Amino acid sequence: MLVCSGCNALKKTWNAITGKEFSGSAQQLAWDGMDAYEDGDYKEAIDQFQQLKDWYPFSKYAILAELKIADSHYHLKNYDEAVFSYEEFEKLHPRNEAIPYVIYQIGRCYFDQIDTIDRDQTPARMAYETFQRLDKQFPNDKYARSGTEHITTCVRSLVGNEYYIGVFYYKSKHYKAALHRFMTVLSDYPDVGYHQKALEYIARCEAELSTEAEVN
């Protein structure tokens, strides 16, 4: 059984996807998967690598298949599937040399989904936390350095959202809620272009709240 699971073992297996019988080795599936991947045919790559995992789970190529399935999902912008695959890889192979890359790619899956400041900031927050984790765990790795280059964009999106909501509350005359948002801009995030604006709105909110207190 161990011999049959090796890279040179041959199997004849019915492929339910293609409707054909496959006879080949783990190495051949790996080559076919990489050919499809390098040609940009990521769906075919996923198919080949998934077959490799299913038919030769103990092959030395199985780890490659796991990683390239995640990469293929990433290129297809199937971000949820990619994150799941990368996280599974990290759980199964925590000491693998590819882990810095894997964590970076998790961050990129979230980073690539960052939208305008008026939208849900979950992707920006998750990307920020992932790149921070990468830098903490592997501070000298090249992928950690690449990740830190994206952190400013994440922060700018997060602080921009706080500022945007603060302005909305201010215009709606919810001055306490607005004040809280502008204070968060100052306290929780480095200055990426919003501090001076937040300070100005803080002064306005305090003035409005003072006026309300006098009237009441």
Secondary structure, 3 states (H helix, E strand, C coil): CCCCCCCCCCEEEEECCCCEEEEECHHHHHHHHHHHHHCCCHHHHHHHHHHHHHHCCCCCCHHHHHHHHHHHHHHCCCHHHHHHHHHHHHHHCCCCCCHHHHHHHHHHHHHCCCCCCCCCCHHHHHHHHHHHHHHHHCCCCHHHHHHHHHHHHHHHHHHHHHHHHHHHHHHCCCHHHHHHHHHHHHHHCCCCCCHHHHHHHHHHHHHHHHHHHHHC
